[in-house]
Amino acid sequence: MGFRKDFLWGGASAAHQFEGAWQEGGKGVSIADVMTAGGNGIPRRITDGVVEGEDYPNHVGIDFYHHYKEDIALFAEMGFKAFRTSIAWTRIFPNGDDEEPNEEGLKFYDDLFDECHKYNIEPIVTLCHFELPYHIAKKYNGFMDKRVIDMFVKYSNTCVERYKGKVKYWLTFNEINNQTGAPIAHHLIQEGGILTTDDNPDNEWMMYQSCVNELIASAKAVKEGKKINPEAQFGCMMGFTPFYPENCKPENMMEAMAAMHKTEWPLEVQANGFIPAHVEKLWERHGYKIALSDEEREALREGTVDIITFSYYMSRVAAWHEGNTHFEFHSQGIPGMGESDEVDNPYLSKTAWGWMIDPLGLRWALNWVYDRFHKPMMIVENGFGAYDKIEEDGMVHDDDRINYLRSHIKAMRDAVEEDGVDLLAYTMWAPIDIVSASTGEYDKRYGFIYVNYNNKHEGDFSRSRKKSFFWYKHVIETNGEEL
Ligand code: P53
């Protein structure tokens, strides 16, 4: 009963949110490097290149680049079995279209993965986590250009080859499906490298085209990667938010279904190998011309994933509006970032950033995914962003974070024990405080480990253990029996 004996407990992060050292070791500029700091409810801006005087938090991150040995030792102290991180594409191919990879960048990840293995920590590695080379965005308009598919596959093959004996689990793209938050331009830039603005009427069409191109790139990377390393396991990575209907009115139920269609269709493609019929019909209805050849459709079929991984933070609620002509979900993005076709859930409380706290939604998510695809799963992100306070004893007593994680792990355990889903891993987000992706804040903290650095760029980057550090250590020790 309970979690499998070899369950992979751990934590997850992404290169651009914690490495810093944005110009060291031959690294090129990524889209994260031209993203300014926003705030709670204040969106980040994309500047035209790096502009003097602007605040770019990802340039420094938490300086993991220089602290990684210390940080991995702390993860090991908690008993981590796995650590999910990403490779910064720009450390390997600084511009994205370079002929040769950058040896210094490759070497950095050799050392990082070696350091993990020293403690028997299994790396789970994302190839593209919101950090496309900026040059690709500027010159090619990101994944709108088919040539970028080959650039990604070359990058992926380079990594799979280089880290053959070191990395078994590869995730191609982080949250391709966040782009379905179009028309908000932020998502198209972040996941697709498409330099657009919120008011561009083409945003939805571009979202479909860019996702299609990324899905082809992912499928080709899977197929070729398995030839390079037959031991490797490839996964997709989705941002998963269950949509509930506002109430039992049938139109609301249909709207919730439409919201799942809209936000999770890339998962259907990566798991099934074809574009779902509801998406083809939507393209037809809107007259969206999507470039997708027969050869590319074949590539999608041949490159389905071995495992399904996803992030889970919250659930959302869809509401049908009188006058809608079709069951289509139109969101303006994540809660707190503009008007949208969704309503609040009166049964749930929220984080300080308006994210609804819903542990049962995680159990629902695991069932929804497993019912449809019957593939092994990993939860590769789940966590609680909060303002932390250092108490007089010098420690952060983050009971709210512990409560959030406890209730979610409990729901996950119920899904395993009572519903029988096949779950391989849980890597919480993020074991150490880092820069928030949506707001660029340092003060939105997720970690078990506190990092002395804040929104005002004050602090010395020193690390300390929060109360949750000791709690999670015990969770791992008991394989999730004692929460
Ligand atoms: P932050 C929005 C909604 C759900 C998941 O988010 C999201 C986002 C980010 O735009 O992304 C994942 O830092 C993502 C991470 C990110 C994490 O959620 O905005 O994979 O990079 O940091 C948490 O609080």
Residues whose N, C-alpha, C, O or C-beta is under 5 A from the ligand:
A	BS01	P53	G239 I334 G385 V435 S436 A437 S438 T439
